[in-house]
Amino acid sequence: MKRILFANFAECPENLHFEQAFIRGLKDGACVSLDIIHDFRFPYSFIKNLPPPGGGRRIRPASLAGLKRELERSYDLLALLDFPKRKSCAAAFVWLLKNLECQRKVFLANHLLPMPGHNPTADIVRKLKLLRVLDAAHILEFDDRDLWMHTGLEAAKIFKRGYGVDCRYYRPGGEAGGDYVFSAGSAGRDFSELARAVKRTGLALKIFSDAKLPPFGTAVKGSVEALPFAGNLHNLKSAALGARLVALPIADSHINEAAGNSIAFIAMALGKPVIIRRTRYMERFIEDGKTGFFYEKLSAASLARQFDRALSLTPAALKNLGRSARAVILKKASLDAIAARFAGEFVFNP
């Protein structure tokens, strides 16, 4: 029986979704025992926690000494999912990299590499080049390979993968679209232009964001509901599912071509029409008018034109667009497919 240790220190729903997809990817009846470490403090009860296969455990160490006692057995594979967010987890993460008895060690990046000064553990790893011990690292395809090499990784051990969403969790609910436009995210957003565009539709606007928002005043005919993103992760699915449209107002100057992809992919998996900036990256997933809508330059007028196109769809056409959008995500950005490929490569491939 193969023994796997899955270290999931970075508390966030996306990583818990990845954990569940990884468990599903190990397949029923496989000769695998999976232990999972994480330091999650929020229960995330809205995400179903599957039991680790092979009689595996979920380990929540209170200290490095406690972790060492829990991990007296040896492992065939150590899989590290992202860098810890909490400084208190740095010692455990470093010990796993340097000292855990293990045949193979791999890193799975579910987020971009933290920039210097943004994550204490990543700073330690970067300074000491600790990722040199890895057998492989899978990073997001739109991340910078050269920056990862500063962590000690060899170029030949870096592999790029696509971003994925949990299509089992994010699935259409059958509800008709509500009376509001939904938007979410923080980096590179310009909600002022979005608000002015929404005003022309007569719909309300609901925003989840941790960015500093502008004073909307009377910009929207309906109400504006602006809520913190981090504090409403458990409401993200229902907010997107209940919307008439999902719009991501990415500033023209924002250099990341994939900006907004996580919310866009979630909305598409839910079968919702998405309006987002046209980039080469997003053109791989959205066919304008068939699986979503593109604006060329961010302005109220440009967004409003796409709102008009989406709102003019018949119920049958809207349903067909939503079905097509979900099919794209299932084919190109399914978290289950990504986790299954990883399991096939590192767990079941001798």
TORKOLVO-677813 format. One record per residue: residue in three letters; x, y, z of N, C-alpha, C in turn. Coordinates in pm, whole numbers, plus 50000, padded with zeros to 5 digits. Each point is the difference from the previous one (the first is absolute). Example, Ala and Ser with C-alpha at 12.3 -4.5 7.8 and 13.67 -1.06 7.14 Angstrom:
<recs>
Ala,51319,49431,50780,49911,50119,50000,50090,50120,50000
Ser,49965,50105,49928,50082,50119,50006,49923,50109,50073
</recs>
This chain:
<recs>
Met,50085,49880,50000,49915,50120,50000,50088,50125,50000
Lys,49971,50091,49908,50077,50124,49993,49952,50098,50106
Arg,50095,50064,50066,49967,50098,50104,50027,50140,49945
Ile,49900,50084,50010,50010,50137,49947,49971,50098,50112
Leu,50079,50106,50005,49974,50110,50092,49968,50123,49917
Phe,49882,50055,50023,49952,50116,49925,49998,50119,50096
Ala,50089,50095,49980,50012,50115,50091,49926,50120,49942
Asn,49890,50035,50064,49912,50106,49952,49988,50107,50108
Phe,50106,50079,50016,50005,50101,50106,49927,50129,49962
Ala,49992,50032,49871,49950,50131,49957,49848,50002,50005
Glu,49947,50054,50108,49856,49997,50022,49925,50087,49899
Cys,49917,49936,49919,49911,50069,49906,49910,49895,49937
Pro,49881,50038,49955,49910,49901,49939,50058,49931,49878
Glu,50075,50074,49916,50055,49939,49879,50089,49880,50032
Asn,50076,50013,50110,50090,49890,50035,49927,49884,50067
Leu,49891,50030,50068,49920,49890,50053,49929,49928,49886
His,49955,50075,49899,49943,49936,49882,50104,49910,49932
Phe,50125,50049,49991,50106,49919,49938,50022,49873,50081
Glu,49999,50012,50130,50018,49883,50087,49893,49895,49973
Gln,49874,50045,49990,49892,49906,49974,50012,49936,49861
Ala,50040,50080,49902,50020,49946,49865,50114,49899,49999
Phe,50104,50026,50078,50113,49907,50007,49955,49867,50060
Ile,49918,50007,50104,49946,49877,50060,49920,49923,49897
Arg,49914,50070,49925,49921,49932,49896,50091,49941,49893
Gly,50112,50067,49971,50091,49954,49898,50076,49874,50038
Leu,50003,49967,50129,50071,49880,50043,49920,49872,49975
Lys,49871,50015,49966,49917,49887,49956,49967,49906,50116
Asp,49878,49950,49995,49956,49904,50101,50074,49868,49982
Gly,50041,49942,50110,50065,49870,49996,50148,50004,49968
Ala,50056,50119,49974,50143,50009,49971,50080,49970,50127
Cys,50116,49941,49981,50085,49964,50114,50080,50122,50044
Val,49929,50096,50059,50061,50127,50040,49950,50037,50138
Ser,50092,50045,50084,49964,50057,50129,50039,50147,49999
Leu,49905,50087,50024,50022,50145,49990,49986,50067,50136
Asp,50107,50065,50044,49994,50088,50117,49998,50144,49951
Ile,49923,50084,50066,49985,50140,49960,50033,50089,50118
Ile,50086,50100,49975,50031,50101,50101,49937,50131,49957
His,49927,50064,50088,49972,50142,49978,49967,50072,50129
Asp,50014,50130,49992,49985,50085,50117,49879,50091,49982
Phe,49895,49948,49935,49881,50080,49975,49931,50034,50132
Arg,49964,50126,50015,49930,50042,50122,49853,50029,49973
Phe,49967,50027,49874,49859,50015,49962,49950,49864,49955
Pro,49881,49957,50043,49956,49863,49971,49966,49973,49853
Tyr,49965,50105,49922,49959,49979,49860,49899,49886,49990
Ser,49898,50007,50085,49900,49893,50004,49919,49990,49871
Phe,50008,50102,49915,49926,49996,49874,50068,49911,49897
Ile,50122,49954,50028,50072,49907,49913,50003,49864,50067
Lys,49950,49899,49932,49996,49865,50057,50140,49945,50014
Asn,50033,49954,50121,50131,49941,50027,49993,49849,49982
Leu,50067,49947,49899,50004,49857,49978,50103,49936,50093
Pro,49977,49877,50044,50099,49933,50086,50123,49962,49920
Pro,50119,50018,50055,50122,49958,49930,50000,49849,49978
Pro,50039,49953,49883,49997,49856,49973,50108,49925,50076
Gly,49979,49867,50008,50100,49912,50060,50018,50020,50149
Gly,49896,50046,50067,50011,50022,50144,50088,50117,50037
Gly,50016,50094,49905,50084,50117,50024,49942,50093,50104
Arg,50084,50096,50043,49962,50091,50108,50003,50143,49952
Arg,49924,50084,50068,50014,50146,49988,50074,50047,50124
Ile,50115,50062,49978,50089,50038,50109,49998,50152,50015
Arg,49974,50046,50121,50001,50143,50029,50098,50025,50114
Pro,50129,50009,49969,50101,50009,50106,49998,50135,50071
Ala,50017,49995,50131,50006,50124,50078,50140,50058,50002
Ser,50099,49917,49965,50139,50045,50004,50083,49913,49907
Leu,50123,50044,49972,50089,49919,49918,50032,49869,50069
Ala,50022,50004,50130,50027,49877,50074,49884,49902,49988
Gly,49878,50053,50008,49882,49915,49985,49991,49939,49861
Leu,50036,50080,49899,49997,49950,49863,50100,49886,49983
Lys,50120,50015,50055,50102,49896,49988,49951,49869,50063
Arg,49931,50011,50113,49948,49879,50065,49894,49932,49913
Glu,49919,50082,49932,49895,49945,49914,50055,49931,49876
Leu,50121,50042,49958,50053,49954,49872,50121,49909,50019
Glu,49990,49907,50093,50111,49907,50023,50012,49898,49887
Arg,49891,49974,49929,50004,49906,49887,50068,50066,49880
Ser,50043,49920,49906,50059,50053,49877,49893,50008,49893
Tyr,50027,50081,49898,49903,50021,49894,50065,49976,49864
Asp,49915,49962,49904,50045,49985,49862,49997,50135,49928
Leu,49906,50086,50038,49982,50128,49930,49959,50109,50098
Leu,50065,50114,49991,49957,50122,50068,49951,50098,49893
Ala,49876,50042,50011,49943,50100,49909,49970,50126,50080
Leu,50066,50109,49966,49982,50128,50068,49913,50090,49914
Leu,49885,50042,50053,49908,50085,49926,50017,50145,50046
Asp,50070,50082,49921,50021,50142,50029,50084,50021,50126
Phe,50036,50127,50021,50074,50039,50120,49901,50034,50111
Pro,50035,49970,50126,49911,50039,50110,49978,50151,50002
Lys,49881,50040,50040,49973,50143,50015,50043,50049,50138
Arg,49992,49912,50099,50033,50041,50136,50149,49977,50030
Lys,50060,50098,50063,50142,49991,50036,50024,49883,50094
Ser,49900,49966,50081,50015,49892,50098,50020,49863,49934
Cys,49966,49989,49872,50015,49872,49930,50134,49988,49927
Ala,50079,50107,50001,50124,50000,49922,50096,49890,50043
Ala,50017,49981,50131,50095,49900,50049,49961,49860,49955
Ala,49869,49970,50008,49954,49868,49957,50020,49979,49851
Phe,49972,50102,49921,50017,49991,49855,50147,49976,49965
Val,50090,50075,50062,50143,49985,49973,50049,49863,50044
Trp,49953,49952,50115,50041,49868,50048,49956,49890,49903
Leu,49879,50012,49947,49953,49901,49904,50091,49997,49877
Leu,50036,50118,49952,50087,50008,49883,50137,49938,50027
Lys,50058,50032,50114,50139,49962,50027,50016,49863,50064
Asn,49905,49962,50087,50027,49887,50088,49904,49882,49989
Leu,49884,50016,49940,49907,49888,49994,50058,49886,49919
Glu,49995,49879,50054,50046,49883,49927,49895,49966,49894
Cys,50042,50009,49876,49903,49989,49891,50073,49968,49869
Gln,49938,49916,49916,50063,49964,49874,49995,50113,49898
Arg,49885,50070,49993,49985,50109,49904,49927,50117,50065
Lys,50042,50120,49961,49937,50121,50051,49963,50090,49882
Val,49874,50045,50000,49954,50085,49890,49923,50118,50058
Phe,49998,50107,49923,49929,50122,50041,49889,50026,49899
Leu,49882,50035,50051,49886,50033,49916,49961,50144,50029
Ala,50014,50086,49901,49962,50141,50019,49855,50018,49953
Asn,49917,50041,50094,49860,50030,49966,49977,50151,49995
His,50108,50076,50025,49999,50146,49991,50134,50045,49940
Leu,50006,50125,49965,50126,50054,49949,50106,50000,50111
Leu,50126,49995,49961,50109,50008,50097,49993,50134,50074
Pro,49997,49998,50134,49996,50128,50074,50124,50083,49971
Met,49980,50129,49984,50113,50089,49977,50076,50022,50130
Pro,50128,50037,49992,50079,50022,50122,49930,50096,50098
Gly,49998,49958,50126,49938,50082,50103,49852,49972,50022
His,49940,49916,49914,49856,49974,50011,49967,49871,50074
Asn,50098,49912,50016,49975,49872,50065,50128,49957,50074
Pro,49996,49992,50133,50123,49970,50076,50064,49866,49961
Thr,49918,49899,49979,50057,49869,49966,50065,50002,49863
Ala,49932,50062,49903,50059,50010,49866,50131,50079,50004
Asp,50007,50100,50085,50124,50078,50014,50114,49914,50053
Ile,49971,49915,50099,50103,49910,50054,50046,49902,49893
Val,49903,49941,49931,50032,49902,49895,50083,50064,49890
Arg,49963,50122,49964,50073,50071,49893,50144,50030,50044
Lys,50016,50047,50123,50132,50036,50051,50093,49880,50007
Leu,49946,49885,50045,50082,49881,50022,49996,49902,49882
Lys,49925,50037,49893,49989,49915,49880,49952,49859,50036
Leu,49901,49991,50087,49961,49872,50055,49926,49909,49902
Leu,49943,50055,49894,49927,49914,49907,50094,49918,49911
Arg,50129,50013,50022,50094,49918,49924,49984,49851,50031
Val,49936,49967,50113,49984,49859,50038,49885,49933,49926
Leu,49919,50077,49929,49881,49944,49936,50035,49916,49879
Asp,49913,49904,49975,50009,49922,49877,49924,50068,49886
Ala,49899,50081,50037,49923,50071,49898,49916,50108,50066
Ala,49965,50101,49922,49907,50104,50046,49906,50033,49885
His,49871,50000,50030,49900,50037,49901,49950,50140,50033
Ile,50026,50095,49912,49962,50139,50023,49892,50038,49900
Leu,49929,50108,50029,49894,50046,49910,50060,50050,49869
Glu,49932,49974,49892,50056,50027,49867,50029,50147,49975
Phe,49931,50090,50072,50022,50142,49979,50096,50060,50102
Asp,50066,49913,50079,50101,50047,50094,50135,50009,49930
Asp,50098,50062,50069,50132,50025,49943,50097,49890,50042
Arg,50042,49919,49905,50092,49890,50029,50131,50050,50060
Asp,50051,50112,49949,50129,50052,50049,49994,50037,50148
Leu,49886,50055,50043,49986,50035,50141,50003,49875,50088
Trp,49943,49893,49953,50000,49875,50076,50141,49944,50013
Met,50084,50024,49902,50136,49948,50007,50080,50066,50112
His,49954,50117,50047,50065,50066,50113,49979,49924,50131
Thr,49908,49904,50001,49976,49919,50120,50091,49879,50006
Gly,50086,49983,49900,50089,49885,49996,49956,49894,49901
Leu,49883,50017,49940,49950,49903,49904,50085,49999,49873
Glu,50024,49882,49949,50064,49988,49870,49894,50014,49892
Ala,50038,50061,49888,49905,50024,49892,49936,49871,49951
Ala,50077,49892,49996,49949,49873,49948,49896,49937,50092
Lys,49991,50048,50124,49904,49943,50095,49873,50085,50012
Ile,49990,50106,49921,49883,50088,50006,49906,49964,49885
Phe,49875,49972,50035,49898,49966,49902,49881,50094,50018
Lys,49944,50044,49890,49887,50094,50008,49867,49926,49982
Arg,49902,50047,50073,49866,49941,49991,49896,50110,49993
Gly,49883,49964,49954,49891,50096,49992,49932,50020,50134
Tyr,49925,50108,50009,49921,50027,50120,49870,49920,49991
Gly,49954,49948,50113,49878,49920,49999,49904,50039,50110
Val,49873,49969,49979,49897,50022,50102,49929,49867,50028
Asp,49941,49993,50116,49931,49879,50044,49861,49997,49936
Cys,49990,49929,49889,49874,49999,49924,49894,49915,50068
Arg,50037,49920,50098,49899,49926,50076,49930,50093,50098
Tyr,50077,50090,50059,49941,50097,50092,49929,50111,49924
Tyr,50068,50054,49899,49941,50108,49920,49926,49939,49882
Arg,49873,49975,50021,49917,49945,49893,49868,50076,49995
Pro,49936,50005,49882,49875,50076,49988,49896,49949,50099
Gly,49921,50096,50050,49898,49964,50097,49859,50004,49945
Gly,49986,50040,49875,49868,50003,49938,49923,50129,50024
Glu,50057,50090,50084,49929,50124,50029,50014,50098,49883
Ala,49894,50075,49977,50007,50107,49899,50083,50114,50056
Gly,50063,50076,49910,50081,50113,50044,49918,50103,50075
Gly,50060,50061,50100,49930,50097,50083,50001,50139,49941
Asp,49988,50100,50087,49986,50138,49955,50127,50080,50025
Tyr,50116,49934,49999,50124,50072,50024,50114,49945,49915
Val,50101,50085,49984,50127,49961,49939,50097,49971,50114
Phe,50072,49889,49989,50096,49964,50104,50141,50020,49950
Ser,50086,50050,50088,50142,50015,49969,50080,49971,50126
Ala,50124,49957,49981,50084,49967,50115,50146,50012,49963
Gly,50083,50012,50103,50144,50010,49981,50054,50133,50049
Ser,50132,50009,50005,50062,50120,50053,50106,50059,49907
Ala,50092,49918,49954,50113,50051,49922,49955,50045,49861
Gly,50039,50123,49965,49977,50049,49864,49857,50032,49965
Arg,49912,50010,50096,49859,50024,49971,49970,50150,49995
Asp,49903,50040,49916,49950,50137,49996,49848,49992,50008
Phe,49950,50004,50123,49856,49983,50020,49920,50125,49966
Ser,50067,50115,49986,49928,50122,49963,49940,49987,49861
Glu,50079,49952,49904,49949,49982,49865,49890,49895,49997
Leu,50016,49896,50078,49896,49898,50007,49870,50057,50053
Ala,50007,50080,50105,49880,50059,50059,49927,50087,49899
Arg,50076,50078,49922,49937,50086,49901,49933,49917,49890
Ala,50060,49888,49966,49939,49914,49898,49874,49933,50054
Val,50005,49955,50124,49885,49933,50060,49881,50096,50010
Lys,50028,50129,50020,49893,50100,50012,49908,49996,49879
Arg,50056,49973,49882,49921,50000,49877,49906,49880,49992
Thr,50027,49896,50078,49918,49879,49992,49881,50002,50094
Gly,50007,50083,50104,49895,50000,50100,50016,49889,50103
Leu,50104,49921,49986,50026,49894,50096,50078,50053,50121
Ala,50000,49924,50105,50083,50032,50116,50141,49947,49976
Leu,50091,50036,50089,50138,49956,49990,50044,49943,50134
Lys,50057,49880,49995,50053,49936,50120,50148,49973,49978
Ile,50083,50045,50094,50145,49990,49987,50058,49933,50124
Phe,50090,49903,49979,50084,49946,50106,50143,50044,49970
Ser,50057,50082,50087,50136,50048,49975,50064,50046,50130
Asp,50131,49979,50010,50077,50052,50112,50077,50126,49961
Ala,49980,50047,49878,50062,50124,49955,49922,50119,50054
Lys,50065,50116,50002,49931,50122,50041,49906,50041,49886
Leu,49872,50007,50029,49901,50026,49897,49968,50148,49991
Pro,49963,50048,49882,49966,50142,49985,49862,50028,50058
Pro,49970,50128,50032,49864,50035,50043,49907,49996,49879
Phe,49906,49907,49998,49916,49983,49882,49891,50107,49990
Gly,49953,50048,50113,49896,50103,49997,49877,49953,49925
Thr,49958,50076,49902,49881,49966,49922,50037,49939,49865
Ala,50117,49939,49994,50047,49945,49872,49912,49887,49948
Val,49932,49931,50091,49920,49885,49960,49854,50024,50037
Lys,49909,49970,49906,49858,50018,50027,49954,49910,50114
Gly,50044,49874,49996,49969,49908,50108,50099,50019,50114
Ser,49997,49908,50093,50089,50010,50116,50138,49947,49966
Val,50099,50047,50076,50135,49947,49992,50030,49932,50133
Glu,50032,49872,49994,50036,49926,50119,50147,49963,49986
Ala,50085,50062,50081,50144,49973,49995,50042,49934,50130
Leu,50054,49880,49989,50035,49921,50116,50146,49956,49992
Pro,50066,49978,50114,50137,49948,49996,50005,49864,49934
Phe,50104,49977,49923,50015,49872,49930,50035,49889,50100
Ala,50105,50022,50078,50050,49896,50089,49895,49955,50102
Gly,49915,50092,50042,49899,49967,50099,49875,49939,49942
Asn,49994,49985,49868,49879,49947,49938,50029,49885,49903
Leu,50110,49931,50024,50034,49888,49912,49892,49893,50001
His,49935,49982,50114,49894,49900,50009,49875,50041,49922
Asn,49991,50128,49964,49885,50049,49924,50030,50019,49851
Leu,50124,49971,49959,50040,50027,49862,49916,49922,49900
Lys,49982,49874,50024,49924,49916,49906,49857,50051,49984
Ser,49932,50024,50109,49861,50044,49992,49988,50138,49937
Ala,50098,50088,50027,49996,50134,49942,50014,49995,49849
Ala,50092,49917,49951,50018,49988,49855,49882,49928,49937
Leu,49951,49896,50067,49890,49920,49946,49871,50080,49990
Gly,49981,50095,50093,49877,50078,49999,50003,50122,49911
Ala,50114,50027,49935,50014,50121,49919,49942,49980,49859
Arg,49962,50111,49939,49960,49997,49858,50125,49989,49913
Leu,50103,50075,50038,50127,50002,49927,50114,50005,50100
Val,50118,49955,49957,50122,50016,50078,50096,50082,49915
Ala,50046,50113,50054,50086,50091,49924,50128,50027,50078
Leu,50113,49993,49930,50131,50023,50061,50064,50121,49935
Pro,49998,50116,50067,50055,50123,49941,50150,50012,50023
Ile,50079,49937,49913,50145,50001,50014,50056,50125,49930
Ala,50081,50075,50072,50058,50123,49944,50088,49967,49880
Asp,49996,50086,49900,50080,49980,49878,50149,49989,50032
Ser,50044,50072,50102,50143,50005,50033,50048,49878,50078
His,49910,49916,50045,50039,49884,50081,50068,49897,49910
Ile,50125,49964,50034,50081,49923,49907,49969,49850,50000
Asn,49940,49948,50105,49972,49857,50007,49884,49964,49908
Glu,50030,49928,49892,49895,49964,49903,49896,49905,50058
Ala,50035,49932,50109,49907,49905,50060,49916,50062,50112
Ala,50016,50130,50023,49927,50066,50109,49850,49975,49987
Gly,49939,49961,50109,49857,49974,50000,49962,49858,49963
Asn,50101,49917,49967,49966,49867,49951,49932,49913,50105
Ser,50037,50013,50127,49941,49913,50101,49849,50025,50012
Ile,49959,50126,50006,49857,50030,50009,49930,49968,49869
Ala,50066,50029,49887,49941,49969,49870,49976,49851,49985
Phe,50099,49919,50039,49986,49855,49987,49892,49945,50092
Ile,49991,50056,50121,49894,49959,50092,49864,50029,49939
Ala,49984,50122,49948,49872,50038,49939,49967,49911,49881
Met,50099,49971,49917,49977,49914,49884,49963,49859,50044
Ala,50065,49948,50105,49966,49868,50051,49856,49997,50052
Leu,49953,50115,50050,49862,50012,50048,49901,50025,49887
Gly,50051,50016,49877,49913,50024,49886,49951,50143,49989
Lys,50080,50096,50051,49961,50140,49998,50073,50075,49889
Pro,49934,50097,49936,50069,50082,49899,50102,50091,50066
Val,50121,50002,49945,50112,50077,50055,50040,50108,49901
Ile,50029,50118,50053,50054,50111,49921,50136,50034,50057
Ile,50104,49995,49916,50137,50018,50047,50085,50059,49889
Arg,50114,50054,50036,50094,50058,49906,50052,49895,49900
Arg,50010,50038,49875,50056,49910,49900,50152,49997,50013
Thr,50055,49883,50021,50145,49978,49998,50026,49868,49928
Arg,50125,49979,49962,50034,49874,49934,49971,49882,50092
Tyr,50026,50017,50128,49973,49892,50095,49850,49969,50004
Met,49916,50101,50019,49857,49975,50015,49937,49952,49870
Glu,50060,50032,49886,49947,49952,49873,50010,49848,49987
Arg,50082,49938,50082,50008,49854,49999,49878,49936,50064
Phe,49923,50078,50078,49888,49945,50074,49866,50059,49960
Ile,50002,50122,49948,49875,50066,49965,49996,50027,49851
Glu,49892,49957,49937,49970,50037,49862,49890,50106,50007
Asp,50033,50119,49956,49911,50114,50018,49861,49971,49945
Gly,49900,50018,50087,49862,49979,49960,49952,49857,50014
Lys,50092,49905,50019,49962,49859,50009,50026,49939,50137
Thr,50106,50041,50065,50028,49951,50136,50024,50115,50097
Gly,49980,50123,49955,50021,50118,50081,50013,50122,49911
Phe,50041,50112,50060,50007,50125,49924,50128,50076,50036
Phe,50061,50061,49899,50122,50079,50020,49972,50148,49983
Tyr,50066,50081,50084,50012,50143,49969,50144,50025,49960
Glu,50020,50097,49911,50134,50026,49948,50076,50099,50087
Lys,49936,50107,50041,50058,50102,50087,49903,50025,50114
Leu,50055,50016,50121,49911,50017,50114,49940,50140,50003
Ser,49871,50005,49978,49925,50125,50012,49855,49962,50025
Ala,49924,50094,50055,49859,49973,50025,49927,49968,49870
Ala,50035,50072,49893,49934,49978,49871,50031,49861,49945
Ser,50127,49959,50011,50039,49869,49948,49935,49887,50079
Leu,49998,50014,50132,49933,49899,50082,49851,49996,49972
Ala,49939,50117,49985,49856,50006,49976,49962,49929,49870
Arg,50086,50010,49898,49970,49931,49874,49994,49848,50022
Gln,50089,49949,50083,49999,49857,50027,49882,49960,50089
Phe,49961,50089,50092,49880,49975,50079,49879,49988,49908
Asp,49990,50090,49904,49886,49998,49907,49996,49869,49922
Arg,50116,49952,49958,50004,49874,49925,49953,49885,50088
Ala,50049,49996,50123,49965,49890,50089,49853,50004,50041
Leu,49951,50120,50030,49862,50013,50047,49897,49982,49889
Ser,50045,50006,49876,49908,49982,49887,49981,49853,49965
Leu,50076,49911,50063,49987,49858,49970,49865,49945,50046
Thr,49944,49913,49919,49879,49930,50042,50035,49900,50109
Pro,49901,49957,50078,50031,49899,50103,50068,49876,49944
Ala,49957,49956,49882,50061,49882,49939,50145,50027,49961
Ala,50027,50118,49943,50137,50035,49959,50089,50016,50122
Leu,49946,50057,50106,50076,50018,50123,50038,49865,50061
Lys,49904,49908,49998,50025,49866,50053,50108,49929,49918
Asn,49993,50018,49869,50099,49936,49912,50139,50059,50023
Leu,50008,50133,50018,50129,50063,50028,50057,49947,50131
Gly,49916,49990,50103,50047,49951,50129,50049,49856,49992
Arg,49928,49919,49924,50041,49860,49983,50134,49991,49927
Ser,50017,50083,49899,50125,50001,49923,50117,50051,50085
Ala,49973,50102,50082,50105,50055,50087,50048,49895,50099
Arg,49907,49929,50060,50038,49895,50096,50079,49889,49930
Ala,49961,49965,49878,50070,49895,49927,50146,50038,49976
Val,50026,50127,49974,50138,50046,49980,50081,49981,50127
Ile,49943,50037,50115,50073,49987,50126,50023,49853,50034
Leu,49902,49917,49976,50018,49857,50025,50113,49943,49914
Lys,50013,50051,49880,50102,49949,49908,50137,50059,50027
Lys,50007,50130,50034,50128,50070,50005,50045,50045,50138
Ala,49910,50003,50098,50038,50057,50130,49934,49928,50116
Ser,49989,49868,49989,49941,49920,50107,50106,49965,50103
Leu,49975,50034,50125,50093,49968,50107,50013,49850,50018
Asp,49892,49926,49981,50007,49855,50011,50094,49941,49895
Ala,49996,50054,49879,50089,49950,49895,50146,50030,50033
Ile,50025,50119,50053,50137,50038,50038,50052,49911,50111
Ala,49918,49978,50103,50041,49916,50113,50020,49855,49956
Ala,49914,49952,49911,50013,49862,49953,50128,49982,49920
Arg,50037,50101,49919,50125,49992,49924,50120,49998,50095
Phe,49993,50083,50104,50109,50002,50097,50012,49865,50070
Ala,49886,49943,50042,50002,49870,50067,50056,49894,49905
Gly,49962,50005,49874,50051,49903,49904,50149,50010,49980
Glu,50052,50122,50003,50141,50021,49974,50088,49966,50119
Phe,49956,50040,50120,50088,49987,50117,49962,49889,50096
Val,49875,49954,49994,49956,49897,50094,49998,49863,49933
Phe,49936,49992,49885,49980,49870,49937,50106,49966,49895
Asn,50080,50097,49961,50107,49972,49905,50125,49959,50077
Pro,50046,49877,49987,50113,49954,50082,50129,50073,49964
</recs>
